[in-house]
Each structure stands twice: as C-alpha cells, then as structure tokens.
Amino acid sequence: MQISANQLANHLQRGLKSLYTVHGDEPLLAQEALDAIRAVARTQGYTERTSHTVSGAHFDWSEVLAAGGSLSLFADKQILEIRIPSGKPGKDGSAALQQLAQSAQGNDSTLTLVMLPRLDKMTKTGAWFAALESYGVTLQVDPVERAALPQWIAQRLSAQGQRVQAGEDGQRTLQFFADRVEGNLLAAHQEVQKLALLFPATGPEGGVLTLEQVESAVANVARYDVFKLSEAILAGQSLRVQRMLDGLQAEGEAEVLVHYTVAEDIRALKRVKDAMAQGRPLPMALREQRVWGNKERLFERVLPRLSDAAIAELLQSAHVVDGIVKGLKQPDWPHNGWQALHRLALQLTALCANTAPTSAGPATPRPAMAPAYGRR
C-alpha cells in the first residue's frame, strides 16, 4: 500500500502496520515520518530497537533475517530498522527483503522499518520493492518544491503558534523567508524554530511576525543545485536565476557543469522543435528526448514562444560561453566565466518569461559583481 507523507498521521490513527518503507531524498521529512511511526509504536509496547545499515555487496543478510524472526529477551515487541543508503540491496538482499516482507504479515511482535533514498522508476518495479509495497506500507518523501515552500513555512509557523501579517505584507515575508532557505529544508526547519525562541507567541505581538523581524532573524542558508537552476530559467524567473547563479558561484560549483546544464536545455529545445517540424506531436517529441516531470510542463509552455531564429541564436551564445568558461576570450562578451553564464542564462530566461521578442537578440551584459561571500 502506498501513502503520501500528508496521509501518514491519519493512517497511524487507524492502526499501526508491521512493515513500513520510507524512501526519498529529503532527510528532514523522512526523519519526521520515521519518528511519527516510532512514537506510535512505543505507545503499543515496541520498546526495543535494533538497526542494520546495508553497506557493500557482501553484507551479511542472515543477521537481519535472524533479528526479524527472533523475540527479544527483554521485551515482547521490537523495532527492526534496515537502512540501505545505496537503494540497491543486491541479489541476496532482494531475496531477504522479500522474505521479511512476507513474514511481516500478521507479525505483531516485530515492526520492520526499511529506509531508502530516492528510487528511480526501474528500481521500484523490482521484485523486492514490490514485496515491500504489497505486504506493507510504502511512503515516498518528496522535496518541497520552491513554489510550495512559503505555504510549508506558514504551516510550520502555525504549528508553533506564529503567523505572518495578513495580506501582501505577509506574503512578502513568506517569500523572503523562502528565498533565504531554498534547497535546505533542514535549515529552514531550524530557522522556524529559532523564530519561536526569539518572538514567542506569548509576546506583545501575539505570535504575529513582521518582515523586519524575519529579516533580522533568518540566516541565509539557501543551497542551490544546477537542476533547480534549469527549472528556474525555463520558468522565466529572472531574479531567482541571478540569485541561484550567485549562490552556485559562492558554493564553488564548477562553471563547466553549470554551462553544460543550460546548454543542454537549449539543445533539447532545439531537438524537440525539430521533431515537431517533422510532424511529431509535442508529447511524443518530449518523450523521445527524455523530457518529463516538471521540465516537461515547462517545455510545453516555452516551446510555442521560441522561433527557430531565437533557438539558433541561443545555440550560438551557448557555443561562445563554452569557450569562455574554458579560458577563451570572445569579442562583445564578458571575459569572466560566471558573468558570461549570467548573460546566457538570462538570455534564455527572458525568452521563457516572454519578456523579449521571439528573436533572441543581443543580451545586455550583466555588470560585474563582487561575490557576497567567498567560494568554499
């Protein structure tokens, strides 16, 4: 049985199962889900806990199977935890997990928790994962997307008796908060907790937070990756793109990797556009180019706005910046690799935002900026 993180609380109220699998790449939400399951288990007498971390291809699964089939000398009920950081249990692990899943049926003495990272589609079709899903409960923990982050922050504040001001001022406060913690949910949680200490709900403001209070208290703990940068560019979010590029530079990300990501999006747009010109429907062209998920929706919105001439100019710009980040100088372009990346990214961003004509045209060079903080 599959459930979402939002359904877990209601599920646990209806009764605890004997097998849970939590998988995903958001550590905070995964940990909170596991803590919620353990808390209910403790109230039902599961007082002993053993943990096994699967490391390497030669991990001894017999220990895990023995733990799952034995009762503790000191407690009637136990929690058996199995961590598989790689997400790949191997041949022996696959057989062991299937055996554990089957034995979990009707087993009220052992609660088995399996912890996995984010899994790809092929892994989820494996026999071992199918067994976990069939005989137990699987819970996929997804990251909080940037668009949903302000609401997530508001819910966390509400849980500790706080809220932002009503109306536009409050929305601006939440957006500022989200900008400071984007990509770092654990730090976002810690910053929310900090606000409870600095401005308690019992204070003179009654738990209402102003923008000034949040600005003074919330540290800049945002973390960015090039894949989210790609989505921001295709969504036409120019301010966010500039902020992410500055953050990636400060974090020491390789210029070549950032350029590859942006250039690959441009090449993918070109390939899909060419396929459509040959008569393929857009959904088919996107599948053939392996464009799916959030990026698929962004491509569907952006492609009608891009002319062949605009894509050709973007490809030429990407070619120029490829040389710059590798040390070559180009006329009419910044010599600094990061400034050139800013210009290329904003050139594509402007087209995706529909704030420029369908011909890409020359982009205005971004002025040189001193990094707000040094590279790591």
Residue pairs with C-beta under 8 A, 6 or more apart in sequence:
1 133
1 136
1 137
1 138
2 133
2 137
2 138
2 139
2 140
3 11
3 137
3 138
3 139
4 139
4 140
5 29
5 33
5 139
5 140
5 141
5 142
8 33
8 36
8 37
8 139
9 36
11 137
12 36
12 37
12 40
16 37
16 40
16 41
16 44
16 111
17 136
17 137
18 104
18 105
18 106
18 107
18 108
18 110
18 111
18 112
18 136
19 100
19 101
19 104
19 111
19 112
19 114
19 132
19 135
19 136
19 137
20 37
20 111
20 112
20 113
20 114
20 136
20 137
20 138
20 139
21 113
21 114
21 115
21 116
21 129
21 132
21 133
21 136
21 137
21 138
21 139
22 30
22 33
22 34
22 113
22 114
22 115
22 116
22 138
22 139
22 141
23 87
23 115
23 116
23 117
23 118
23 119
23 138
23 139
23 140
23 141
24 30
24 117
24 118
24 140
24 141
24 142
24 143
25 117
25 118
25 141
25 143
26 141
26 142
26 143
26 144
26 185
27 185
27 186
28 185
28 186
28 189
29 141
29 142
29 144
29 185
30 115
30 141
33 139
33 141
34 113
34 115
37 111
37 113
38 46
38 49
38 79
38 113
41 77
41 79
41 111
44 77
45 75
45 76
45 77
46 75
46 77
46 78
46 79
46 111
47 75
47 77
47 78
48 72
48 74
48 75
48 77
48 78
48 79
49 78
49 79
49 81
50 67
50 78
50 79
50 80
50 81
51 81
51 82
51 83
52 63
52 64
52 67
52 80
52 81
52 82
52 83
53 83
53 85
54 82
54 83
54 84
54 85
54 86
54 89
54 93
55 85
57 90
59 90
59 92
59 93
61 92
61 93
61 95
61 96
64 80
64 82
64 96
64 100
65 96
65 99
65 100
67 78
67 80
68 80
68 100
68 103
68 110
68 112
69 103
71 78
71 109
72 78
76 109
77 108
77 109
77 110
77 111
78 109
78 110
78 111
79 110
79 111
79 112
79 113
80 110
80 111
80 112
80 113
81 112
81 113
81 115
82 97
82 100
82 112
82 113
82 114
82 115
83 115
84 93
84 114
84 115
84 116
85 117
86 117
87 116
87 117
87 118
87 119
87 123
88 123
89 96
89 97
89 128
93 128
94 126
94 127
94 128
95 128
97 114
97 128
97 131
97 132
98 127
98 128
98 131
100 112
101 128
101 131
101 132
101 134
101 135
101 136
102 131
102 135
104 110
104 112
104 135
104 136
105 135
112 136
114 132
119 129
123 129
129 138
132 138
143 185
144 152
144 185
145 294
146 178
146 182
146 228
146 232
146 240
149 178
149 181
149 182
149 188
150 171
150 174
150 175
150 177
150 178
151 174
152 188
153 174
153 177
153 178
153 181
153 188
153 192
154 163
154 164
154 174
156 188
156 189
156 192
157 163
157 164
157 192
157 195
157 209
160 192
160 193
160 196
160 201
161 196
161 201
161 207
162 195
162 196
162 199
162 201
162 207
162 208
162 209
163 170
163 207
163 208
163 209
164 170
164 171
164 173
164 174
164 208
164 209
164 214
165 173
165 208
165 209
165 210
165 211
169 210
169 211
172 211
173 209
173 210
173 211
173 214
176 211
176 214
176 215
176 218
177 188
177 191
177 214
177 218
179 222
179 240
179 243
180 191
180 218
180 219
180 220
180 221
180 222
181 187
181 188
181 191
181 218
181 221
181 222
182 222
182 223
182 224
182 228
183 222
183 223
183 224
183 225
183 228
184 221
184 222
184 223
187 219
187 221
187 223
188 221
191 217
191 218
191 219
191 221
194 217
194 218
195 209
195 213
195 214
195 217
195 218
198 213
198 217
199 205
199 207
199 209
199 213
199 217
200 207
201 207
222 243
222 247
223 247
223 251
224 244
224 247
224 248
224 251
226 248
226 253
226 257
226 258
226 261
227 261
228 244
229 241
229 244
229 245
229 248
229 258
229 261
229 262
229 345
230 261
230 262
230 265
230 295
231 294
231 295
231 298
232 240
232 241
232 244
232 349
233 241
233 262
233 265
233 345
233 348
233 349
233 352
234 265
234 295
234 298
234 299
234 302
234 348
234 352
235 298
235 352
235 353
236 349
236 350
236 352
236 353
236 354
236 355
237 349
237 353
238 346
238 349
238 350
238 353
238 355
241 345
241 346
241 349
242 342
242 346
242 366
245 258
245 338
245 341
245 342
245 345
246 369
246 371
246 372
248 258
249 338
249 371
249 375
250 371
250 372
250 373
250 374
250 375
250 376
251 375
251 376
252 375
252 376
255 325
255 337
255 338
255 341
256 325
256 326
258 341
259 318
259 321
259 322
259 325
259 337
259 341
259 344
262 318
262 341
262 344
262 345
262 348
263 318
263 321
263 322
265 348
266 311
266 314
266 315
266 318
266 348
267 315
267 318
268 289
268 291
268 299
269 299
269 302
269 303
269 306
269 311
269 314
270 311
270 315
271 285
271 289
272 282
272 285
272 286
272 289
272 291
272 299
272 303
273 303
273 306
273 308
273 311
275 284
275 285
275 288
275 289
276 282
276 285
276 303
280 288
282 300
282 303
286 292
286 296
286 299
286 300
291 299
298 352
302 351
302 352
305 351
305 352
305 354
305 358
306 351
306 358
307 358
307 359
309 358
309 359
309 360
310 351
310 358
310 359
310 360
313 359
313 360
313 361
314 347
314 348
314 351
314 360
317 343
317 344
317 347
317 360
317 363
318 344
320 330
320 333
320 340
321 333
321 337
321 340
321 341
321 343
321 344
323 330
324 330
324 333
324 334
324 335
324 337
324 340
325 337
325 340
325 341
329 335
332 362
333 340
333 343
333 365
334 340
334 343
334 365
334 366
334 368
336 368
339 365
339 366
339 368
342 366
343 363
343 364
343 365
343 366
344 363
346 363
346 366
347 360
347 363
350 356
350 363
351 358
351 360
